[in-house]
Amino acid sequence: MILDRLLLLIILLVCLLIVYQELSVGKRLPNNFTRDSAWVLPQDSKPRIKNVSEIQYVSKSTEIPRSMAACLMVRDDNALMYEWLAYHYTTLPLRHVLVAADLNSTENPNEVLRVWNGTDLKFVSWTDADFMYRFGEIPVGAEDQNHHYLHRQRAFFTSCAEYMKAQNESWVVFVDTDEFVVINRLNKDDDPFREEEMEKNSTRYQRFQQRAALRSSDTTVMDVIRASMRVAPLDPCHVMPRLLISALENETCFSMNHVKEVIKSDGFDYAQLSSIRFVQTAPKNTFYPSKWGKVMVDVNRLSSESIAKKPKSSHRPFKECPKPLRLFEEAIIHVNHYLGSWERYSARKDVRRSRGAFEERAYFSHGLACEMNLEDWFLQFVETFGVDKAKYLLGHNTT
């Protein structure tokens, strides 16, 4: 009888001790603790942890890195790559890019990448030997040049995602060289009455408010991701709606005039700056002509099995990716797809790039990209590197 009471007393004391420890730990948790936060080891730790007190608590929001990576498949895109790299270096910010040239490309992307030697942009260049071992030969009946490209692109995306995961990268964008990732700030063409339709405490409403607050010109895409993750976790595969930018020249964005003056006075090549030269957009939230969206993926949250599976398409490369369509009002980030000039459009040897296909999409003017603050990236880029170095990195002065 006495032993039973003693055992009961010991159990009660152990329970009280556990409760006390839990309450003590709770007091030490950071203010941004959420139920989906995780316990992780310090970055410099080795398998030498002996007790719980040596484990460092880090919430998911603080685990998010400050930079991003990209997987880029190119085909005769050197002229576009200069601006693409400079733009995303500034706006993502991009600090790691893996580039592979299509077998049918007549240009070598290394000519562009080499100008970034000596900077903090890490770049890697692959050939077919690095990724074409996946998924077997080109399927029978798909022998045309475009299907060859799509087969290579799927094999490349899979291998690139594996590489980035092994490199401990987090968010990786999967876009083309004529597609620019853009913060989806509230514009005049956004329906002002949609805010009234949202529940005030909903995730959708909070992200709407975040978009309204994005006024700073030096806000990066990673800043937006971090802020959005504090509202609610983003899916590991995040769809970015795509918006076609037509071939009509910038004649109406007066807010960009000061940037044009800098470009002219400092000797930059305005014709090579698509993000400033073209601003007329197709309509939002319509499938044609912008079509499917693109994705950014947190490769650290994808399983190795998911990555290894053959992608359905470049718009939906992993099983975690939802249908690649999203309303602009619900997007924190979108992709501008630049048609460019006829000379640029026809430079790539592709049977689909006919004059008729170009004319169908060249003259949309349903909106303006003026309020996206796209010109700010150029001023920040020049300020970061100086005029001469910025010209060199943009390919405007490669001597």
C-alpha positions as CSV (number, residue, x, y, z in Angstrom):
1,M,0.0,0.0,0.0
2,I,2.8,2.4,1.0
3,L,4.7,1.5,-2.2
4,D,1.7,2.1,-4.4
5,R,1.3,5.6,-2.8
6,L,5.0,6.3,-3.2
7,L,4.9,5.3,-6.9
8,L,1.8,7.5,-7.5
9,L,3.6,10.4,-5.9
10,I,6.7,10.0,-8.1
11,I,4.5,9.9,-11.2
12,L,2.7,13.1,-10.1
13,L,6.1,14.8,-9.5
14,V,7.3,13.8,-13.0
15,C,4.2,15.1,-14.6
16,L,4.5,18.4,-12.8
17,L,8.1,18.7,-13.9
18,I,7.2,18.1,-17.5
19,V,4.5,20.7,-17.4
20,Y,6.9,23.2,-15.8
21,Q,9.5,22.6,-18.6
22,E,6.9,23.0,-21.3
23,L,5.8,26.3,-19.8
24,S,9.4,27.5,-19.5
25,V,10.1,26.6,-23.1
26,G,7.0,28.4,-24.2
27,K,8.3,31.6,-22.6
28,R,11.5,31.3,-24.6
29,L,9.8,30.9,-28.0
30,P,9.9,33.9,-30.4
31,N,6.9,36.1,-30.9
32,N,6.3,34.8,-34.5
33,F,6.0,31.2,-33.3
34,T,3.2,29.3,-35.1
35,R,1.9,25.7,-35.0
36,D,3.7,24.9,-38.2
37,S,7.1,26.1,-36.9
38,A,9.9,23.6,-36.7
39,W,12.7,22.5,-34.5
40,V,16.0,22.5,-36.4
41,L,19.6,22.1,-35.7
42,P,22.0,25.0,-35.9
43,Q,23.6,25.3,-39.4
44,D,27.0,24.6,-38.1
45,S,26.0,21.6,-35.9
46,K,27.2,18.1,-36.3
47,P,25.7,14.8,-34.9
48,R,26.9,15.6,-31.4
49,I,23.6,16.7,-29.7
50,K,23.2,15.0,-26.3
51,N,20.1,16.8,-24.9
52,V,17.2,19.0,-25.9
53,S,18.8,22.1,-24.5
54,E,21.4,22.1,-27.3
55,I,18.8,22.3,-30.0
56,Q,18.1,25.7,-31.4
57,Y,14.6,26.8,-32.2
58,V,14.0,28.6,-35.5
59,S,10.6,29.4,-36.8
60,K,9.9,28.8,-40.5
61,S,9.8,32.5,-41.3
62,T,13.4,33.0,-40.1
63,E,14.6,29.9,-42.0
64,I,13.8,31.6,-45.4
65,P,16.9,32.7,-47.1
66,R,17.5,36.2,-48.4
67,S,18.2,35.2,-52.1
68,M,16.7,33.0,-54.8
69,A,17.9,30.6,-57.5
70,A,16.8,29.9,-61.0
71,C,16.8,27.0,-63.6
72,L,17.1,28.5,-67.1
73,M,16.9,26.6,-70.4
74,V,18.0,28.7,-73.3
75,R,18.0,28.6,-77.1
76,D,19.6,31.5,-79.0
77,D,18.8,33.8,-76.1
78,N,22.1,35.6,-75.4
79,A,20.6,39.0,-76.2
80,L,17.8,38.4,-73.7
81,M,20.0,36.9,-71.0
82,Y,22.0,40.0,-70.3
83,E,18.9,42.0,-69.1
84,W,17.3,38.9,-67.6
85,L,20.2,38.2,-65.3
86,A,20.7,41.9,-64.3
87,Y,17.0,42.4,-63.6
88,H,16.6,39.3,-61.5
89,Y,19.9,39.8,-59.7
90,T,18.3,43.0,-58.4
91,T,14.7,42.1,-57.9
92,L,14.6,38.5,-56.6
93,P,17.5,38.9,-55.6
94,L,19.1,36.1,-57.8
95,R,22.3,34.7,-56.5
96,H,22.5,31.2,-58.1
97,V,21.5,30.2,-61.6
98,L,21.9,27.0,-63.5
99,V,21.8,27.4,-67.3
100,A,21.6,24.8,-70.1
101,A,21.6,25.5,-73.8
102,D,19.3,23.6,-76.1
103,L,21.1,21.3,-78.5
104,N,19.8,23.3,-81.5
105,S,21.0,26.6,-80.1
106,T,23.7,28.4,-82.2
107,E,24.7,30.6,-79.3
108,N,26.8,29.9,-76.3
109,P,25.3,31.2,-73.0
110,N,28.8,31.1,-71.4
111,E,29.6,34.3,-73.4
112,V,26.9,36.0,-71.2
113,L,27.6,34.3,-68.0
114,R,31.4,35.1,-68.0
115,V,30.7,38.8,-67.5
116,W,29.5,37.9,-64.0
117,N,32.9,36.5,-63.0
118,G,34.0,38.3,-59.8
119,T,30.5,39.0,-58.6
120,D,28.4,37.2,-55.9
121,L,26.2,35.6,-58.6
122,K,27.0,31.9,-58.7
123,F,26.4,30.4,-62.1
124,V,26.7,26.9,-63.5
125,S,26.5,25.9,-67.2
126,W,25.4,22.4,-68.2
127,T,25.4,20.5,-71.5
128,D,23.2,17.6,-72.6
129,A,25.5,15.1,-70.9
130,D,24.6,16.6,-67.5
131,F,20.8,15.8,-67.7
132,M,19.7,14.1,-70.9
133,Y,20.2,10.6,-69.4
134,R,16.7,11.0,-67.8
135,F,13.4,9.8,-69.3
136,G,15.0,7.9,-72.2
137,E,15.0,8.8,-75.9
138,I,12.8,11.4,-77.6
139,P,9.3,9.7,-77.8
140,V,8.4,8.2,-81.2
141,G,6.2,10.6,-83.2
142,A,7.7,13.6,-81.5
143,E,10.6,14.2,-83.7
144,D,10.1,17.8,-84.6
145,Q,12.4,20.5,-83.1
146,N,9.9,21.8,-80.6
147,H,9.2,18.4,-79.1
148,H,12.9,17.9,-78.8
149,Y,13.1,21.1,-76.9
150,L,10.3,20.2,-74.5
151,H,11.8,16.8,-73.8
152,R,15.1,18.4,-72.9
153,Q,13.4,21.0,-70.8
154,R,11.6,18.4,-68.7
155,A,14.8,16.5,-68.2
156,F,16.6,19.7,-67.3
157,F,14.0,20.9,-64.8
158,T,14.2,17.6,-62.9
159,S,18.0,17.5,-62.8
160,C,18.2,21.2,-61.9
161,A,15.7,20.8,-59.1
162,E,17.8,17.9,-57.7
163,Y,21.0,20.0,-58.0
164,M,19.5,23.0,-56.2
165,K,18.1,20.8,-53.5
166,A,21.6,19.3,-53.0
167,Q,23.0,22.9,-52.9
168,N,20.6,23.7,-50.0
169,E,18.8,26.3,-52.1
170,S,15.2,27.1,-51.2
171,W,13.0,29.1,-53.6
172,V,13.8,28.4,-57.3
173,V,12.1,30.1,-60.3
174,F,11.4,28.1,-63.4
175,V,10.8,30.7,-66.2
176,D,12.2,31.6,-69.6
177,T,14.5,34.4,-70.7
178,D,11.6,36.5,-72.0
179,E,9.7,36.1,-68.7
180,F,10.4,38.5,-65.8
181,V,9.2,37.8,-62.2
182,V,7.4,40.8,-60.9
183,I,6.0,41.8,-57.5
184,N,2.2,42.1,-57.9
185,R,1.6,45.6,-56.5
186,L,-1.9,47.0,-56.5
187,N,-2.6,48.9,-59.7
188,K,-5.4,51.2,-60.8
189,D,-6.8,48.4,-63.0
190,D,-7.4,46.2,-59.9
191,D,-11.1,46.1,-59.0
192,P,-11.4,48.3,-55.8
193,F,-14.6,46.5,-54.8
194,R,-13.0,43.1,-54.4
195,E,-11.6,44.2,-51.1
196,E,-15.2,44.5,-49.7
197,E,-15.9,40.9,-50.8
198,M,-13.1,39.5,-48.6
199,E,-13.5,38.4,-45.0
200,K,-11.4,40.8,-42.9
201,N,-9.6,38.1,-41.1
202,S,-9.0,35.8,-44.0
203,T,-5.6,35.0,-45.5
204,R,-6.7,36.4,-48.8
205,Y,-7.6,39.8,-47.2
206,Q,-4.3,40.0,-45.3
207,R,-2.3,39.3,-48.5
208,F,-4.4,41.9,-50.3
209,Q,-3.4,44.4,-47.6
210,Q,0.3,43.4,-48.1
211,R,0.0,44.2,-51.8
212,A,-1.4,47.6,-51.0
213,A,1.5,48.3,-48.7
214,L,4.2,47.4,-51.2
215,R,5.4,50.9,-52.0
216,S,9.2,50.8,-51.5
217,S,11.2,50.7,-54.7
218,D,13.8,48.4,-53.2
219,T,11.4,45.7,-52.0
220,T,12.5,42.3,-53.4
221,V,10.5,39.2,-54.3
222,M,12.1,37.5,-51.3
223,D,10.8,40.3,-49.0
224,V,7.3,39.6,-50.3
225,I,7.7,35.9,-49.8
226,R,8.9,36.4,-46.2
227,A,6.0,38.8,-45.4
228,S,3.5,36.4,-47.0
229,M,4.8,33.5,-45.0
230,R,4.1,35.4,-41.8
231,V,0.5,35.5,-42.8
232,A,0.2,31.8,-43.9
233,P,2.6,29.3,-45.4
234,L,3.0,29.3,-49.1
235,D,2.6,26.0,-51.0
236,P,6.0,24.4,-52.0
237,C,5.0,25.0,-55.6
238,H,3.6,28.5,-56.0
239,V,1.9,29.5,-59.2
240,M,2.6,32.9,-60.7
241,P,0.0,34.1,-63.2
242,R,1.6,35.2,-66.5
243,L,0.8,38.5,-68.3
244,L,1.7,39.1,-71.9
245,I,3.5,42.4,-72.6
246,S,2.9,43.4,-76.3
247,A,5.3,44.8,-78.8
248,L,3.9,48.4,-78.5
249,E,6.7,50.8,-77.5
250,N,6.7,52.8,-74.3
251,E,5.2,56.2,-75.2
252,T,2.8,56.7,-72.3
253,C,4.6,55.9,-69.0
254,F,5.7,59.4,-68.0
255,S,7.0,58.1,-64.7
256,M,9.8,56.3,-66.7
257,N,11.0,59.5,-68.4
258,H,13.7,60.1,-65.8
259,V,15.0,56.6,-66.3
260,K,15.1,57.1,-70.1
261,E,17.1,60.2,-69.6
262,V,19.7,58.3,-67.5
263,I,19.8,55.5,-70.1
264,K,20.5,58.1,-72.8
265,S,22.9,60.3,-71.0
266,D,25.0,57.4,-69.6
267,G,25.2,55.6,-73.0
268,F,23.1,52.5,-72.3
269,D,21.3,50.7,-75.1
270,Y,17.6,51.4,-74.6
271,A,16.6,49.0,-77.4
272,Q,18.0,46.1,-75.3
273,L,16.0,46.9,-72.2
274,S,12.6,45.2,-72.7
275,S,11.4,45.8,-69.2
276,I,11.5,49.5,-69.8
277,R,10.9,49.7,-73.5
278,F,7.6,47.7,-73.6
279,V,4.7,48.4,-71.1
280,Q,1.4,47.7,-72.9
281,T,-0.2,44.6,-71.5
282,A,-2.8,42.1,-72.5
283,P,-5.9,41.8,-70.3
284,K,-5.5,40.1,-66.9
285,N,-7.4,37.0,-65.8
286,T,-8.0,35.7,-69.4
287,F,-6.4,32.5,-70.7
288,Y,-5.6,34.1,-74.0
289,P,-3.1,35.4,-74.9
290,S,-1.1,35.0,-71.7
291,K,-2.0,31.4,-71.2
292,W,-0.6,29.2,-68.4
293,G,1.3,30.6,-65.5
294,K,4.8,29.7,-64.3
295,V,6.0,28.5,-61.0
296,M,8.5,29.1,-58.2
297,V,9.3,26.1,-56.1
298,D,10.7,25.6,-52.6
299,V,12.9,22.6,-53.6
300,N,13.7,21.9,-49.9
301,R,10.1,21.0,-49.3
302,L,9.9,18.6,-52.3
303,S,10.6,14.9,-51.8
304,S,13.3,13.3,-53.9
305,E,10.6,11.0,-55.3
306,S,8.5,14.0,-56.4
307,I,11.5,15.7,-58.1
308,A,12.6,12.5,-59.9
309,K,9.2,12.0,-61.5
310,K,8.9,13.1,-65.2
311,P,7.2,16.6,-65.3
312,K,3.9,17.1,-67.0
313,S,5.1,20.3,-68.5
314,S,7.2,23.4,-67.8
315,H,4.2,25.0,-66.3
316,R,3.5,22.2,-63.9
317,P,6.9,20.5,-63.3
318,F,6.2,18.7,-60.0
319,K,3.3,16.8,-58.5
320,E,2.9,19.4,-55.8
321,C,2.2,22.0,-58.4
322,P,-1.5,22.9,-58.8
323,K,-3.2,23.8,-62.1
324,P,-1.1,26.7,-63.4
325,L,-3.9,29.3,-63.4
326,R,-4.3,32.0,-60.7
327,L,-6.3,35.2,-60.5
328,F,-4.1,38.3,-60.3
329,E,-6.1,39.6,-57.4
330,E,-4.9,36.6,-55.3
331,A,-1.3,36.6,-56.5
332,I,1.6,38.2,-54.6
333,I,3.9,37.6,-57.6
334,H,3.4,37.3,-61.3
335,V,5.4,37.0,-64.5
336,N,5.6,39.5,-67.3
337,H,6.0,37.7,-70.6
338,Y,7.7,40.0,-73.2
339,L,6.8,39.4,-76.8
340,G,9.5,41.9,-77.8
341,S,10.2,43.3,-81.3
342,W,9.7,41.3,-84.5
343,E,13.4,41.3,-84.9
344,R,14.0,39.7,-81.5
345,Y,10.9,37.4,-81.8
346,S,12.0,36.0,-85.1
347,A,15.7,35.6,-84.1
348,R,15.0,32.2,-82.5
349,K,14.6,29.5,-85.2
350,D,11.2,28.1,-84.3
351,V,8.5,27.1,-86.8
352,R,5.8,28.4,-84.4
353,R,7.3,31.9,-84.5
354,S,5.6,33.1,-87.7
355,R,4.8,36.7,-88.6
356,G,1.1,35.8,-88.2
357,A,1.7,34.5,-84.7
358,F,3.6,37.6,-83.8
359,E,0.9,40.0,-85.2
360,E,-1.8,38.2,-83.2
361,R,-0.2,39.2,-79.9
362,A,1.8,42.4,-80.8
363,Y,-0.8,45.1,-80.4
364,F,-2.6,44.4,-77.1
365,S,-3.1,47.6,-75.0
366,H,-5.5,46.7,-72.3
367,G,-3.3,48.0,-69.5
368,L,0.0,49.6,-68.6
369,A,2.9,48.3,-66.7
370,C,3.8,51.8,-65.5
371,E,2.6,51.2,-61.9
372,M,4.7,48.0,-61.5
373,N,7.7,50.2,-60.7
374,L,9.8,48.1,-63.1
375,E,12.1,51.0,-64.0
376,D,13.4,51.0,-60.4
377,W,15.5,47.9,-60.9
378,F,17.6,49.6,-63.5
379,L,18.5,52.6,-61.2
380,Q,19.3,50.3,-58.3
381,F,21.4,48.1,-60.6
382,V,23.5,51.1,-61.8
383,E,23.8,52.4,-58.2
384,T,25.1,48.9,-57.1
385,F,27.7,48.4,-59.8
386,G,28.4,51.9,-61.2
387,V,27.8,53.0,-64.8
388,D,30.7,51.2,-66.5
389,K,30.3,47.9,-64.7
390,A,26.5,48.0,-65.2
391,K,27.1,48.5,-69.0
392,Y,29.4,45.6,-69.0
393,L,27.0,43.3,-67.2
394,L,24.2,44.3,-69.5
395,G,26.2,43.6,-72.6
396,H,26.0,47.3,-73.6
397,N,29.8,47.6,-73.5
398,T,31.6,44.2,-73.8
399,T,34.9,45.5,-75.0
